[in-house]
Amino acid sequence: MWVVVGQSGQLAQSLAGRSDMGKAQFMGRTQLDLANPEQAAARLRELQPNVVINAAAWTAVDQAEKDLDQARVLNADAPAALARVCRDLDIPFVHVSTDYVFSGEEGPAWKEDDPIAPVNAYGQTKAEGEAAVMSVGGRVAILRTSWVFSPFGNNFVKTMARLGKERDEVRVVADQVGRPTYAPDLAEACVRMADLLQKSPELAGIYHYANSEHVSWADVAQATFDELTSRGVKSARMVPITTADYPTPAKRPAWSTFDTSKIEALGIETPDWRARIGACV
């Protein structure tokens, strides 16, 4: 039996939509409360799963600046507790992390062993979670990802699709660069990684996963508006702005593009994100 920790997020819903996950148990807050890591670990141990995918996290980036302790429990303490159970059961544990563990300084695409230097509280807690999970050991894979979008929940592409139809003009940040990730593609990567870990525990480690081509948020918005136009829907004009024009409580990394060659070497594909826009629009 596979257990997916998380139920309502984009990744969890993408996993739930797969035909090969029909017998998996999806554990929301009422079934497995990560706010109480030890109780969550005890419940997981009772289930005796064969694989665990952690698709849950504190993802409210700005709110983490005020609620650092709560974010740390969900993003660091709880994953470490789950990882210990998986190590003891000798089963794969696939944990999802973020581009926010890096500084955002422009340079080559980020590789898995590059130094981390988070610029906000959310990134700090995710980095702490990575360190804690990796220190536990066992059949663990951490998949760092970025700019997730899908037909599920709230995300940038769906927001742009809505605003594109409602407004004449939409202002979008153009000086932050990253690689968008379609949640169903990330779900495929998680499942493939879990399968590989069952057969080859030596593949444990940190991997980067995102769809191909790095672009700005403005580029993603324009691609969304172009998709609307191709369907005969009048869409807004995209106006590029700078990060300084759109201040937020938490600083965002300006350069978030990944080198995904390590995971691609395992045969896990990183398709073009533009081909996925239509599913959200």
Phi, psi and omega per residue, in radians:
M1 nan 2.305 3.050
W2 -1.627 2.490 3.050
V3 -2.068 2.250 3.028
V4 -1.901 2.068 3.103
V5 -1.490 2.012 -3.017
G6 2.101 2.634 -3.047
Q7 -2.463 -0.646 -2.993
S8 -1.833 -0.179 -3.102
G9 -1.303 2.980 -3.088
Q10 -1.075 -0.750 -3.125
L11 -1.197 -0.779 -3.134
A12 -1.071 -0.753 3.136
Q13 -1.179 -0.590 3.080
S14 -1.171 -0.699 3.075
L15 -1.142 -0.713 -3.115
A16 -1.118 -0.470 -3.126
G17 -1.408 -0.056 -3.120
R18 -1.464 2.435 -3.119
S19 -1.172 -0.460 -3.107
D20 -1.490 0.066 3.141
M21 -1.923 0.344 -3.062
G22 -1.062 -0.550 -3.113
K23 -1.712 0.061 3.131
A24 -1.286 2.628 3.060
Q25 -1.787 2.182 3.114
F26 -1.773 2.073 -2.984
M27 -1.853 1.826 3.046
G28 -1.445 -2.998 -3.048
R29 -1.076 -0.598 -3.114
T30 -1.278 -0.440 3.132
Q31 -1.603 -0.536 -3.086
L32 -2.680 1.721 -2.993
D33 -1.571 1.871 -3.110
L34 -1.210 -0.241 3.078
A35 -1.185 -0.277 3.051
N36 -2.155 1.457 -2.989
P37 -0.976 -0.687 -3.092
E38 -1.222 -0.690 3.075
Q39 -1.153 -0.683 3.104
A40 -1.083 -0.735 3.127
A41 -1.130 -0.711 3.135
A42 -1.110 -0.708 3.117
R43 -1.145 -0.716 3.124
L44 -1.107 -0.689 3.138
R45 -1.118 -0.642 3.105
E46 -1.089 -0.609 -3.083
L47 -1.258 -0.443 -3.139
Q48 0.900 1.008 -3.110
P49 -1.313 2.951 3.037
N50 -1.676 -0.462 -3.125
V51 -2.598 2.516 3.031
V52 -2.225 2.248 3.007
I53 -2.005 2.114 3.133
N54 -1.623 1.743 -3.140
A55 -1.804 0.256 -3.113
A56 -1.929 2.591 3.117
A57 -2.984 2.851 2.906
W58 -1.439 1.988 -3.073
T59 -2.046 0.101 3.104
A60 -1.364 1.567 -2.970
V61 -1.037 -0.863 -3.104
D62 -1.207 -0.677 -3.124
Q63 -1.142 -0.481 3.130
A64 -1.085 -0.445 3.096
E65 -1.095 -0.514 3.138
K66 -1.672 -0.536 -3.038
D67 -2.046 0.948 -3.078
L68 -1.026 -0.738 -3.084
D69 -1.121 -0.750 3.132
Q70 -1.168 -0.714 3.106
A71 -1.084 -0.668 -3.134
R72 -1.135 -0.673 3.133
V73 -1.068 -0.833 -3.079
L74 -1.303 -0.594 -3.024
N75 -1.679 -0.258 -3.107
A76 -2.248 -0.984 -3.058
D77 -1.133 -0.815 -3.097
A78 -1.159 -0.829 3.093
P79 -1.016 -0.640 3.113
A80 -1.126 -0.705 3.128
A81 -1.131 -0.722 3.108
L82 -1.161 -0.690 -3.138
A83 -1.084 -0.634 3.129
R84 -1.127 -0.684 3.097
V85 -1.112 -0.790 -3.126
C86 -1.117 -0.668 3.082
R87 -1.087 -0.776 -3.114
D88 -1.142 -0.581 3.122
L89 -1.498 -0.136 -3.102
D90 0.998 0.882 3.132
I91 -2.185 2.765 3.117
P92 -1.147 2.439 3.021
F93 -2.211 1.975 3.131
V94 -1.836 2.092 -3.052
H95 -2.105 2.380 -3.075
V96 -1.777 2.274 3.096
S97 -2.133 -2.736 -2.852
T98 -2.563 2.748 3.005
D99 -1.153 -0.290 -3.078
Y100 -1.231 -0.066 3.063
V101 -1.333 -0.214 -3.127
F102 -1.697 2.890 -3.044
S103 -1.284 -0.471 -3.079
G104 1.522 0.079 3.091
E105 -1.297 2.342 -3.053
E106 -1.188 2.458 3.134
G107 3.112 -2.680 3.046
P108 -1.097 2.797 3.072
A109 -0.999 2.445 -3.070
W110 -1.135 2.268 3.024
K111 -1.786 2.842 -3.021
E112 -1.050 -0.561 -3.082
D113 -1.718 0.188 3.059
D114 -1.198 2.608 3.134
P115 -1.070 2.424 3.090
I116 -1.649 2.623 -3.129
A117 -2.811 1.272 -3.067
P118 -1.049 2.537 -3.085
V119 -1.835 0.038 3.101
N120 -2.582 3.022 -3.049
A121 -1.143 -0.701 3.112
Y122 -1.024 -0.880 3.119
G123 -1.047 -0.639 3.110
Q124 -1.081 -0.799 -3.116
T125 -1.192 -0.615 3.099
K126 -1.200 -0.651 3.073
A127 -1.132 -0.708 3.083
E128 -1.099 -0.662 3.104
G129 -1.127 -0.732 3.089
E130 -1.017 -0.860 -3.100
A131 -1.075 -0.728 -3.113
A132 -1.156 -0.766 -3.136
V133 -1.133 -0.796 -3.113
M134 -1.145 -0.559 -3.138
S135 -1.216 -0.415 3.126
V136 -1.200 -0.683 -3.123
G137 1.483 -2.986 -3.126
G138 1.645 -2.862 -3.095
R139 -1.485 1.219 -3.057
V140 -1.974 2.410 2.999
A141 -2.267 2.231 3.041
I142 -1.798 2.137 3.099
L143 -1.843 1.846 3.009
R144 -1.361 2.365 -3.136
T145 -2.415 3.098 -3.038
S146 -2.664 2.583 2.938
W147 0.877 0.958 -3.043
V148 -1.289 2.370 3.054
F149 -2.458 2.799 -3.100
S150 -3.040 3.076 3.027
P151 -1.278 -0.085 -3.019
F152 -1.818 2.578 2.990
G153 1.079 -2.774 -3.139
N154 -1.768 2.298 3.091
N155 -2.753 2.967 -3.009
F156 -1.078 -0.784 -3.085
V157 -1.112 -0.759 3.123
K158 -1.132 -0.663 3.096
T159 -1.116 -0.771 3.119
M160 -1.119 -0.658 3.108
A161 -1.080 -0.701 3.123
R162 -1.214 -0.855 -3.113
L163 -1.152 -0.598 3.132
G164 -1.065 -0.533 3.135
K165 -1.522 -0.419 -3.049
E166 -1.603 -0.484 -2.983
R167 -2.072 2.838 3.051
D168 -1.511 -0.450 -3.058
E169 -2.541 2.400 3.102
V170 -2.283 2.206 -3.142
R171 -1.612 2.224 -3.020
V172 -2.364 2.411 -3.135
V173 -1.103 2.272 -3.083
A174 -2.016 -0.021 -3.103
D175 -1.930 0.342 2.945
Q176 -2.003 2.231 -3.018
V177 -2.121 2.392 3.109
G178 -2.841 -2.999 3.110
R179 -2.036 1.966 3.101
P180 -1.079 2.659 -3.120
T181 -2.332 2.149 3.101
Y182 -1.442 2.131 -3.011
A183 -0.969 -0.712 3.077
P184 -1.077 -0.555 3.057
D185 -1.216 -0.682 3.060
L186 -1.106 -0.672 3.097
A187 -1.062 -0.759 3.091
E188 -1.043 -0.746 3.128
A189 -1.094 -0.701 3.136
C190 -1.123 -0.772 -3.140
V191 -1.131 -0.783 3.120
R192 -1.081 -0.709 -3.128
M193 -1.142 -0.718 3.106
A194 -1.090 -0.752 3.109
D195 -1.061 -0.747 -3.139
L196 -1.122 -0.698 -3.133
L197 -1.168 -0.523 3.094
Q198 -1.104 -0.647 -3.090
K199 -1.603 -0.547 -3.002
S200 -2.366 1.427 -3.110
P201 -1.061 -0.333 3.140
E202 -1.205 -0.180 3.093
L203 -1.421 0.016 3.105
A204 -0.968 2.495 3.120
G205 2.672 -2.902 -3.119
I206 -1.788 2.386 3.135
Y207 -2.339 2.659 3.040
H208 -1.822 2.330 3.100
Y209 -2.386 2.211 3.025
A210 -2.807 2.820 3.066
N211 -1.281 2.838 -2.985
S212 -1.243 2.665 3.056
E213 1.405 2.142 3.055
H214 -1.619 2.415 -3.039
V215 -2.566 3.069 3.068
S216 -1.665 2.925 3.048
W217 -1.038 -0.644 3.120
A218 -1.091 -0.650 3.097
D219 -1.116 -0.713 3.129
V220 -1.146 -0.722 3.104
A221 -1.076 -0.775 -3.136
Q222 -1.102 -0.703 3.103
A223 -1.090 -0.629 3.109
T224 -1.180 -0.777 3.122
F225 -1.132 -0.654 3.099
D226 -1.100 -0.643 3.109
E227 -1.138 -0.708 3.082
L228 -1.053 -0.818 -3.113
T229 -1.063 -0.676 -3.129
S230 -1.147 -0.328 3.125
R231 -1.731 0.176 3.101
G232 1.408 0.312 -3.132
V233 -1.810 2.221 3.100
K234 -1.120 2.254 -3.090
S235 -2.176 2.854 -3.074
A236 -1.238 2.851 2.987
R237 -1.549 2.292 3.141
M238 -1.532 2.221 3.132
V239 -1.988 1.959 -3.138
P240 -1.227 2.412 3.089
I241 -2.310 3.050 3.114
T242 -1.739 2.884 3.068
T243 -1.012 -0.646 3.139
A244 -1.110 -0.449 3.120
D245 -1.352 -0.234 -3.077
Y246 -2.340 1.246 -3.080
P247 -1.180 2.506 3.093
T248 -2.304 2.721 3.131
P249 -1.000 -0.663 3.134
A250 -1.815 2.343 3.082
K251 -1.180 2.455 3.089
R252 -1.840 2.486 3.058
P253 -1.189 2.351 -3.085
A254 -1.425 -0.418 -3.084
W255 -2.208 1.885 -3.030
S256 -2.230 0.500 -3.084
T257 -1.522 2.334 -3.061
F258 -1.693 2.615 2.813
D259 -1.601 2.041 -3.070
T260 -1.874 0.307 -3.056
S261 -1.130 -0.514 -3.101
K262 -1.134 -0.800 -3.114
I263 -1.346 -0.539 3.090
E264 -1.138 -0.523 3.120
A265 -1.149 -0.300 3.086
L266 -1.551 0.031 -3.134
G267 1.556 0.204 3.123
I268 -1.623 2.093 -3.009
E269 -1.443 2.668 3.063
T270 -2.160 1.432 -3.018
P271 -1.133 2.939 3.109
D272 -1.177 2.198 -3.113
W273 -1.173 -0.499 -3.100
R274 -1.079 -0.550 -3.137
A275 -1.232 -0.199 -3.108
R276 -1.728 -0.199 -3.067
I277 -1.021 -0.711 -3.070
G278 -1.009 -0.567 -3.131
A279 -1.126 -0.507 3.120
C280 -1.501 -0.635 -3.084
V281 -1.256 nan nan
